[in-house]
Structure formats: C-alpha cells, structure tokens
Amino acid sequence: MRDQDSVIASRYSRQILLPSLGLAGQRSLAEGRALIVGVGGLGSWVAELLARAGVGFLRLVDPDKVDLTNIHRQALYTEADAERHRPKVEAAAARIKEINAGVTVEPVMASVDRTNIAGLAAGVGVLIDGTDNFAARYLINDYAVKFAVPWVFAGVIRSEAQVMTILPGRTACLRCILESPPPPCEDPNCRTAGVLGPAVAAVASLQAIEAVKILAGRTESVLPYLLKVDYWGNRAQQVSTTGVAKRPDCPCCGRKDFDFLEP
C-alpha cells in the first residue's frame, strides 16, 4: 500500500492538494470503475479526462469506426485512425494506455441494448452517457434506477449543451424531466444540425468532474440541477431537480415502469 500511495502521491500531487479530494479521494479514484457508453464526442473526452484523473478501470463501449468527420470534436483519435477506419474503442484504448499505463481499459465494440447492458454495467460505480440518441439514454436511465447505479447524462448540439447527474433514490431521473423521448423529427443530431467542437469538450469536462465526485465518494457535491448552457450565446440555465425523484407519477423512479429495459 505504501508503494501504491507513493505513486499516487507523486503522479496526482496537484489533484491531491484539493481539500475536497485529498489522498483518500485519489485512492478511491484508483479503485473506481466506470462504464462509458459511446466514445464519440462526449465519451472520448470523458475517457481521456478520467484516465488522466487516475480512475482505475474504464469500460468503453461503441460500435463505430473512426471517420475524418469525427476529428474536430472527438479526443483520442488521429487522421491515421480515420484513414484505417479503426474501431473507436480500439483506438481509444491504445491512446489511453499511452496517457496512463496504470488504467485498465476494456474496449467493447458493440451497441448497448437491453440484452447486454447488465453485463456491460456489471461492477462499475458510475455510468457515463456518451450516446447521441434518447432511446439509449432512457435505457441507461432505466438500468441505473432499477439497480441504483449513479449516472451522468449529457447532450450537445450546435453550441448548446446540457448535463445532469442522477443518483437513484436521491435525485430526479431523466424521465422526471423528460417523460418520453422526443419524436425522431425533433431529435436533431450532429449530422443534421452540426456541433461546435469546443462545446463538446466543455460539457464533457463537466461530465468528467461529476464522475470524479461520484467515484471519489463525494456525492454530496454533485450538480443539484439540470444545467443548460449555450456556449455561443453566452447563456446558462439551472433547472432545479431537488426532490423531484420522489414524484409518484414519474414512470421510471416513481412507478418503477422500466419500459426501455424490460420487454
């Protein structure tokens, strides 16, 4: 333990100086395990930031290969990866090991669905939303609430982003705020609406901070609201979610109807 503490104290000395974290919190990060669902714009940045922060285990799940159009907003990938059409999880895992050899990375080239989410989420302390569609987010929300696993939701389109931390049983869940997914025609994505690259990195950093709080055991400090930000328009909005999770009419955390998880 002394040798491990020596390595931790040396590598993460600037982070350990934070009274809110300290050596005990950094040890918790080293033992922490995270599932990142999607390693595109949001997930790739979160994966890199958590690896640099010293989170000990990262499971990366994504079915896609690197494309040149990804590079402007996605961390970890290079033009060479795009030319080879390298699987994102493979490229991300290799880059993370170069950044921090002490992190265990498990790449899984797959889409997350109701048949595999339990296996993919097994043994992790936090779920990270790096997806680009609400069907996947509602699936994650159902699993998180049913099995009491914290998760961090985020989305970004154009220059507008939102982020929210869900602590099942303590905070609102996603369906408290948005009961049903928007119709496909009202759910734009980067392919149709565009996205500002730095805005992706900015909101992903907020996700990573929330994940660090959870894995370090500092859940009293997580965001107590849904945060909406327009980085180009210089606007921010806090939507309070305190106590909403106790609403009996929420289909997920209130009535326990896990429609997206259970057939």
Order of alpha helices (4+ residues) and beta strands (2+ residues): alpha-alpha-alpha-beta-alpha-beta-alpha-alpha-beta-alpha-beta-alpha-beta-beta-alpha-alpha-alpha-beta-beta
